């Protein structure tokens, strides 16, 4: 019996680029064993060294997660399909939303009472709201809908929504929530507009390059609808300020791009009993849901723990289709408006997967984890924690001799000019190599380093580089483990090389 296994975009490079692989198996364990036997590179991404399925990877049989069935012993019947659903870091791209969880943590007291600014209070607040003639005309296409009417539009005006991030997801979110007439919109961000943002962050424009994203976004949104209140918070989101910021808003919408902030947003929303409208993106894949512990599971129920640092690539490393955050951001905006109106069926308890390449949506069931440490009956998390530490992100402490394995662009240029014999290895992907390259470099993508290291001589001095220096660090570690010692990592990668040595190279 052949069973198809859907492979998500982040894992496709380890499955020969395939988006699905068919295997012969009677149980989920057998299917995954056959999959990793034929594609060994997948194993470390799916299983721990002890052979357990990683906590940031979920496996579904049709629309049911196996942890809620019989685990790896779940039988596979004719017609069943398996789907691997890993956690995705991207909400924008690394460093874009900049609403990142700081490692400096102020301990927050336990939250024992519901905070003001609750979704359930909106109808009462709406009763005191009036719409001007201008607003009635502006929202006329809403008012004639029986699912909205004057009463629903007043709910929108009485509602408050806090957006985390003004980047890829925050752009469509902000535009559509503003246009819909949500009365108060808060935005947390402290990044500036960069030219690489403009491929997808449609709330910003060329004239805003170098300006704070909050300033750019507020100007555009205020022009779109001057009838709403826009509050901006130019600050990092931390365990010390999250509860204070979230307390005043009915709904929090997560447009972040990193795991520490994602878990921080989740935990703060659970403690304050707020809905958390979730979205994430990577290359051509998107995910969306609504995590609301009062009504269903939270983000920790889906992904109890984050992946180890560096294992899951960010959008900055892997890229993202510029249109994708528009699709997922609009879904988040739609869910937010539905929650305010009390209309339709929300994504609470459901995970929506979008594959832009196939132009397909799939829906998977989510269930509360009875052992969840924050929303389960035996809660062990009563206050916000250090999320950098929880995600394994610690300040880098150089090991003895580590500096000897690094080389700055200026130093590399000087040595090349002197005629020193150096082997420069580019560990990026072929399509990146086509964008820009260091003259004379040899392309060996990171995933091919173990099988192609025989092409290199340990007697040669080897300089490794990638885009920003992270992938080349991994390549250096692989080669050191194989006995190579004359190694250097180009700090800052080809990005820094282009800025400091060869400005004729394009940046990407």
Legacy VTK file of the C-alpha trace (Angstrom):
# vtk DataFile Version 3.0
C-alpha trace
ASCII
DATASET POLYDATA
POINTS 508 float
0.000 0.000 0.000
1.532 3.279 -1.132
1.024 6.245 1.180
1.904 9.819 0.130
3.770 11.978 2.649
3.480 15.734 2.134
6.888 17.407 2.583
6.812 21.101 3.627
8.999 23.648 1.866
11.668 23.963 4.619
12.342 20.208 4.438
12.206 19.719 0.674
15.957 20.317 0.153
16.525 17.193 2.293
14.030 15.163 0.236
15.572 15.799 -3.150
13.316 18.806 -3.703
10.153 16.676 -3.681
6.929 18.105 -2.245
5.623 14.609 -1.570
7.161 11.170 -1.240
5.241 7.899 -1.434
6.218 4.957 0.776
4.944 1.467 1.478
3.983 1.208 5.148
1.338 -0.076 7.544
1.974 2.414 10.377
3.224 5.976 10.746
6.499 4.754 12.288
7.129 2.510 9.292
6.328 5.328 6.880
8.748 7.743 8.565
11.420 5.038 8.772
11.163 4.417 5.022
11.154 8.154 4.362
14.328 8.826 6.350
16.024 5.725 4.952
15.540 6.994 1.399
16.308 10.596 2.391
18.792 10.462 5.320
19.097 14.244 5.494
15.557 14.422 6.878
16.354 12.349 9.938
17.965 15.039 12.100
15.117 17.417 11.293
12.418 14.930 12.291
13.971 12.947 15.138
16.150 13.527 18.170
19.368 11.555 18.679
17.292 9.219 20.878
14.890 8.547 18.005
11.927 10.547 19.343
9.862 12.751 17.047
10.972 16.318 17.642
8.615 18.531 19.652
8.567 21.229 16.956
7.438 18.759 14.272
3.898 17.424 13.988
2.791 14.520 11.817
-0.803 14.272 10.657
-2.741 11.339 9.258
-5.268 13.130 7.075
-6.384 15.952 9.420
-5.564 14.277 12.781
-2.250 14.761 14.586
-0.738 11.398 15.568
-0.104 12.426 19.185
-3.879 12.497 19.570
-4.228 9.081 17.924
-1.872 6.186 18.650
1.391 8.003 18.073
3.848 6.274 15.789
1.800 3.072 15.992
-1.134 4.748 14.261
-2.171 2.435 11.410
-2.316 3.700 7.854
-5.327 2.721 5.764
-5.731 2.832 1.975
-6.347 6.417 0.901
-4.666 7.963 3.974
-2.182 10.794 3.541
0.580 11.891 5.921
1.554 15.537 6.366
4.653 16.806 8.149
4.062 20.199 9.783
7.181 21.811 11.304
7.218 25.151 13.089
8.103 28.035 10.760
10.080 30.986 12.047
9.187 33.527 9.401
6.568 36.190 9.855
8.635 38.688 7.946
12.341 38.022 7.692
14.969 37.976 10.376
15.460 41.461 11.692
12.469 42.953 9.862
9.720 43.186 12.425
12.303 43.773 15.145
9.640 43.207 17.756
12.004 40.706 19.279
12.008 39.371 22.795
14.880 40.916 24.710
17.074 38.717 26.866
16.805 41.287 29.641
13.813 40.036 31.590
11.859 41.745 34.329
9.899 39.157 36.275
6.169 39.631 35.821
3.749 38.791 38.626
1.194 36.017 38.074
-2.027 37.156 36.403
-5.015 36.143 38.509
-7.788 38.321 37.118
-8.910 39.025 33.545
-7.437 42.191 32.129
-9.470 45.119 30.791
-9.839 45.263 27.021
-11.611 41.924 26.587
-13.295 40.720 23.424
-16.467 39.926 25.360
-16.809 43.584 26.364
-17.037 44.884 22.790
-20.872 44.710 22.439
-21.319 46.820 25.561
-18.772 49.364 24.382
-20.340 49.396 20.913
-23.691 50.446 22.376
-22.164 53.810 23.229
-20.535 54.291 19.801
-21.919 56.480 17.043
-20.970 56.633 13.366
-20.652 59.978 11.589
-22.194 60.552 8.181
-18.697 60.262 6.682
-18.158 56.911 8.389
-21.559 55.632 7.272
-20.680 56.451 3.687
-17.135 55.063 4.021
-18.328 51.729 5.450
-21.490 51.497 3.353
-20.501 48.182 1.747
-20.233 46.729 5.257
-23.475 48.248 6.490
-25.602 46.613 3.815
-24.275 43.159 4.711
-26.646 41.313 7.084
-23.596 39.813 8.845
-22.303 43.311 9.693
-24.950 46.107 9.605
-24.675 49.251 11.743
-24.366 47.117 14.885
-21.363 45.232 13.546
-19.617 48.365 12.297
-20.014 49.891 15.732
-18.356 46.769 17.175
-15.421 47.311 14.840
-15.160 50.930 15.932
-15.327 49.902 19.599
-12.609 47.247 19.178
-8.869 47.480 19.772
-6.222 45.334 18.076
-2.489 45.149 18.795
-0.235 44.165 15.877
3.220 42.794 16.642
5.390 43.888 13.728
4.936 46.284 10.809
6.661 44.093 8.224
5.526 41.421 5.779
2.418 40.273 7.665
1.861 43.595 9.415
1.509 45.452 6.116
-1.705 43.789 4.835
-2.952 43.437 8.403
-2.621 47.134 9.103
-4.091 48.179 5.783
-7.183 45.995 5.987
-7.902 46.481 9.696
-7.604 50.227 9.166
-9.834 50.155 6.094
-12.373 47.992 7.963
-12.717 50.659 10.656
-11.195 48.954 13.703
-11.340 51.828 16.165
-7.941 51.491 17.803
-4.882 49.921 16.246
-1.629 49.465 18.156
1.635 48.576 16.407
4.850 47.335 18.060
8.048 47.663 16.019
11.387 49.474 16.083
12.969 48.658 12.732
13.602 51.028 9.821
12.498 50.625 6.214
15.121 48.907 4.060
15.060 48.473 0.298
14.852 44.672 0.690
11.532 45.144 2.553
9.736 46.672 -0.407
9.347 43.363 -2.253
6.543 42.417 0.161
5.994 45.080 2.867
3.415 47.025 0.904
2.553 49.540 3.612
5.971 51.157 3.018
7.338 52.905 -0.062
10.587 54.082 -1.597
10.159 57.529 -0.073
10.253 55.914 3.401
13.656 54.226 3.032
15.713 54.752 6.173
12.719 55.970 8.186
11.243 54.098 11.164
8.642 51.559 10.056
6.213 52.878 12.655
6.431 56.380 11.198
6.007 55.050 7.661
3.110 52.728 8.547
1.258 55.291 10.676
1.409 57.893 7.913
0.027 55.475 5.327
-2.699 54.107 7.591
-3.799 57.537 8.811
-4.158 58.603 5.187
-6.217 55.492 4.444
-8.636 56.115 7.317
-8.379 59.216 9.526
-11.285 58.015 11.677
-9.298 55.489 13.696
-6.761 55.837 16.504
-3.265 54.519 15.794
-0.897 53.996 18.732
2.711 53.087 18.035
5.234 51.486 20.379
8.819 51.867 19.204
10.224 49.251 21.527
11.317 45.646 21.672
8.619 43.352 22.997
9.925 41.826 26.226
8.747 39.817 29.180
8.869 43.058 31.111
6.445 45.029 28.928
4.267 42.472 27.101
1.534 42.177 29.730
1.280 45.948 30.082
1.041 46.431 26.320
-1.403 43.574 25.695
-3.698 44.432 28.600
-5.320 47.387 26.816
-6.231 45.499 23.629
-8.997 43.042 22.769
-7.012 40.987 20.252
-3.305 40.471 19.587
-2.156 39.638 16.049
1.227 37.927 15.741
3.261 39.100 12.757
6.654 38.224 14.234
9.592 36.436 12.696
11.339 34.580 15.502
10.594 31.890 18.060
11.336 33.782 21.305
8.754 36.441 20.436
6.254 33.873 19.199
6.296 32.014 22.536
6.234 35.311 24.432
3.153 36.482 22.517
1.444 33.145 23.130
2.125 33.070 26.861
1.123 36.680 27.428
-2.133 36.106 25.533
-2.909 32.990 27.583
-2.226 34.753 30.880
-4.412 37.693 29.847
-7.087 35.537 28.178
-6.626 37.241 24.797
-7.087 35.718 21.325
-3.780 35.374 19.475
-4.234 35.530 15.686
-1.253 33.632 14.302
0.469 33.604 10.930
3.844 32.446 9.643
5.476 32.247 6.221
8.446 30.646 4.480
9.241 30.620 0.762
5.896 29.428 -0.714
4.337 28.018 2.489
2.083 29.770 4.973
0.323 28.824 8.201
-2.553 30.553 9.996
-4.647 29.860 13.077
-6.255 31.499 16.078
-4.835 30.460 19.441
-7.256 31.248 22.247
-6.838 29.156 25.380
-10.314 30.085 26.589
-11.830 28.408 23.507
-9.202 25.932 22.274
-5.473 25.157 22.049
-2.590 27.608 22.313
0.629 27.762 20.292
2.432 25.592 22.857
-0.194 22.876 22.335
0.890 22.727 18.690
4.628 23.161 19.256
5.575 22.429 22.889
9.197 23.469 22.341
11.101 25.494 19.752
13.692 24.028 17.400
17.380 24.381 18.301
18.857 27.711 17.160
19.861 27.629 13.507
18.017 24.432 12.565
14.989 26.171 11.054
16.007 28.761 8.440
14.569 32.246 8.530
13.067 34.045 5.545
16.312 36.031 5.307
18.178 32.762 4.671
15.558 30.868 2.682
13.593 33.670 1.072
9.868 34.269 0.781
7.539 34.885 -2.163
6.629 38.564 -1.875
2.920 37.858 -2.329
2.785 35.177 0.383
2.627 37.506 3.430
-0.211 39.302 1.640
-2.232 36.077 1.505
-1.527 35.055 5.117
-1.833 38.607 6.449
-5.238 38.991 4.810
-6.335 35.705 6.403
-5.217 37.049 9.788
-7.108 40.298 9.165
-10.220 38.324 8.190
-10.046 36.218 11.353
-9.595 39.355 13.460
-12.658 41.043 11.974
-14.721 37.870 12.400
-13.754 37.665 16.069
-14.849 41.271 16.607
-18.146 40.776 14.791
-18.790 37.390 16.381
-19.514 36.093 12.881
-18.733 32.829 11.161
-16.423 30.064 12.364
-12.975 31.116 13.478
-9.723 29.192 13.045
-9.685 28.287 16.738
-8.803 24.574 16.841
-7.779 24.539 13.187
-4.455 25.037 11.416
-4.712 26.346 7.874
-1.829 25.448 5.560
-1.323 27.334 2.297
0.931 26.115 -0.510
1.335 28.892 -3.069
3.086 26.634 -5.572
0.139 24.259 -5.685
-2.343 27.065 -4.939
-3.911 24.800 -2.365
-5.225 25.102 1.171
-5.319 22.263 3.664
-6.990 22.298 7.066
-5.712 20.277 10.034
-7.332 19.807 13.430
-5.721 21.214 16.555
-6.523 19.978 20.046
-5.622 21.212 23.494
-2.680 19.426 25.032
-3.745 18.307 28.531
-0.096 18.552 29.567
0.413 22.065 28.174
2.429 23.991 30.791
0.538 27.247 30.242
-3.032 26.427 29.182
-3.409 22.909 30.592
-5.246 22.071 33.837
-1.961 21.689 35.717
-0.330 24.934 34.639
3.334 25.250 35.576
3.973 28.601 33.883
2.374 31.416 35.878
4.458 34.333 34.666
6.475 35.323 31.645
9.932 33.794 31.447
13.241 34.386 29.679
12.282 33.414 26.124
15.760 33.801 24.682
16.964 31.198 27.159
13.892 29.008 26.543
14.712 28.989 22.816
18.371 28.194 23.497
19.612 31.606 22.391
22.466 32.682 24.630
25.087 35.399 24.245
27.968 34.053 22.215
31.106 33.378 24.236
34.137 32.777 22.070
35.906 29.494 22.676
39.697 29.419 23.003
41.213 29.773 19.557
37.873 30.549 17.908
39.114 33.889 16.534
41.747 32.046 14.523
38.940 30.600 12.406
37.589 34.011 11.371
38.718 36.476 8.748
37.379 39.969 8.021
36.676 41.057 4.421
39.455 43.655 4.427
41.973 41.086 5.630
40.883 38.581 2.984
41.190 41.250 0.285
44.703 42.156 1.468
45.804 38.525 1.391
44.370 37.984 -2.070
46.145 41.116 -3.290
49.409 39.749 -1.867
48.905 36.587 -3.890
48.394 34.264 -0.923
47.146 30.870 -1.991
43.633 30.553 -0.611
40.714 28.293 -1.544
37.448 30.225 -1.263
34.367 28.038 -0.834
30.885 29.534 -1.268
28.348 27.401 0.638
25.222 29.211 -0.617
22.737 27.748 -3.096
23.332 27.896 -6.887
20.625 30.526 -7.431
22.325 32.775 -4.874
25.683 32.245 -6.560
24.121 33.634 -9.737
23.220 36.885 -7.951
26.740 37.722 -6.805
29.993 35.943 -6.058
33.572 36.470 -4.996
35.873 36.097 -7.972
37.549 32.684 -8.012
35.275 31.082 -5.419
34.106 27.471 -5.687
30.429 26.709 -5.079
29.731 23.823 -2.678
26.257 24.298 -1.115
26.130 23.590 2.617
24.029 20.451 2.153
26.689 19.009 -0.163
29.709 19.705 2.067
29.817 16.238 3.720
29.729 14.376 0.401
32.057 16.742 -1.479
34.738 17.434 1.115
36.947 14.931 -0.721
37.325 17.616 -3.400
39.215 19.736 -0.862
42.725 19.307 0.486
43.346 19.639 4.209
46.773 21.040 3.324
45.194 24.119 1.718
44.010 27.174 3.592
40.253 27.338 3.032
38.036 30.402 3.430
34.314 29.640 3.709
31.535 32.144 3.157
27.778 32.408 2.663
25.402 35.376 2.638
25.900 36.605 6.208
28.217 34.059 7.843
25.825 31.620 9.517
25.774 28.769 7.018
29.535 29.006 6.536
29.953 28.595 10.312
28.106 25.293 10.038
30.279 24.249 7.092
33.393 25.129 9.064
32.226 22.952 11.969
31.629 20.026 9.568
35.110 20.348 8.071
36.770 20.747 11.481
35.053 17.556 12.582
36.514 15.815 9.533
40.058 16.867 10.422
40.472 20.086 8.430
42.312 22.718 10.469
43.398 25.476 8.065
39.951 27.067 7.914
38.576 30.599 8.006
35.005 31.876 8.062
34.398 35.205 6.305
32.681 37.309 8.958
29.537 38.954 7.652
29.638 36.824 4.502
29.358 38.218 1.012
27.007 40.936 2.292
29.837 42.517 4.288
32.310 41.840 1.449
30.069 43.791 -0.942
29.733 46.691 1.475
33.386 46.961 2.492
35.417 45.569 -0.406
33.482 45.337 -3.671
30.500 47.738 -3.824
29.935 46.748 -7.465
28.312 43.532 -6.217
24.524 43.684 -5.771
23.065 43.079 -2.315
20.051 40.818 -1.823
LINES 1 509
508 0 1 2 3 4 5 6 7 8 9 10 11 12 13 14 15 16 17 18 19 20 21 22 23 24 25 26 27 28 29 30 31 32 33 34 35 36 37 38 39 40 41 42 43 44 45 46 47 48 49 50 51 52 53 54 55 56 57 58 59 60 61 62 63 64 65 66 67 68 69 70 71 72 73 74 75 76 77 78 79 80 81 82 83 84 85 86 87 88 89 90 91 92 93 94 95 96 97 98 99 100 101 102 103 104 105 106 107 108 109 110 111 112 113 114 115 116 117 118 119 120 121 122 123 124 125 126 127 128 129 130 131 132 133 134 135 136 137 138 139 140 141 142 143 144 145 146 147 148 149 150 151 152 153 154 155 156 157 158 159 160 161 162 163 164 165 166 167 168 169 170 171 172 173 174 175 176 177 178 179 180 181 182 183 184 185 186 187 188 189 190 191 192 193 194 195 196 197 198 199 200 201 202 203 204 205 206 207 208 209 210 211 212 213 214 215 216 217 218 219 220 221 222 223 224 225 226 227 228 229 230 231 232 233 234 235 236 237 238 239 240 241 242 243 244 245 246 247 248 249 250 251 252 253 254 255 256 257 258 259 260 261 262 263 264 265 266 267 268 269 270 271 272 273 274 275 276 277 278 279 280 281 282 283 284 285 286 287 288 289 290 291 292 293 294 295 296 297 298 299 300 301 302 303 304 305 306 307 308 309 310 311 312 313 314 315 316 317 318 319 320 321 322 323 324 325 326 327 328 329 330 331 332 333 334 335 336 337 338 339 340 341 342 343 344 345 346 347 348 349 350 351 352 353 354 355 356 357 358 359 360 361 362 363 364 365 366 367 368 369 370 371 372 373 374 375 376 377 378 379 380 381 382 383 384 385 386 387 388 389 390 391 392 393 394 395 396 397 398 399 400 401 402 403 404 405 406 407 408 409 410 411 412 413 414 415 416 417 418 419 420 421 422 423 424 425 426 427 428 429 430 431 432 433 434 435 436 437 438 439 440 441 442 443 444 445 446 447 448 449 450 451 452 453 454 455 456 457 458 459 460 461 462 463 464 465 466 467 468 469 470 471 472 473 474 475 476 477 478 479 480 481 482 483 484 485 486 487 488 489 490 491 492 493 494 495 496 497 498 499 500 501 502 503 504 505 506 507
